[in-house]
């Protein structure tokens, strides 16, 4: 799964796992719901980009694999900051790259919907361990040794 953002001529592509995409959509929904409940920021369908604007631009060349993400609302600009940090090997001792993406609440609402659609098109999730299942099943650590495959 990939996340892309564009600012003029600059395009960034980040690689994410399915679970991260799902968690990002949930986090966006939670943040926007909280902003609306507090009457800080409301979104309308008119604020959202067209669905074709959410398609990946080719070629997709990820700058890095995302390890952690966070969302924050800036009331002065009425924008949301998505911060994505590179997944790094703990033993390397190096700091990973960081991407900061600013988007309007309407853009994020559209991203959340699109992310849910893309995730839903993927492999089904195991109800025991939360990992994607292949058509032939998978080894499930949630089976507690009672089962080696879930189909």
VENVENMO-V59285 format. One record per run of one state. SS is the DSSP state (H for helix, E for strand, L for the rest). FROM is the first residue (numbers start at 1). LEN is the number of residues. Records with the same first field share a line. If there is no record, write none. Layout:
SS: FROM-LEN ; FROM-LEN
This chain:
L: 1-1 ; 8-2 ; 16-2 ; 38-7 ; 48-3 ; 55-9 ; 75-4 ; 87-3 ; 93-5 ; 121-4 ; 126-6 ; 133-1 ; 135-2 ; 139-2 ; 144-6 ; 151-1
E: 2-6 ; 10-6 ; 64-11 ; 79-8 ; 98-7 ; 125-1 ; 132-1 ; 134-1 ; 137-2 ; 150-1
H: 18-20 ; 45-3 ; 51-4 ; 90-3 ; 105-16 ; 141-3
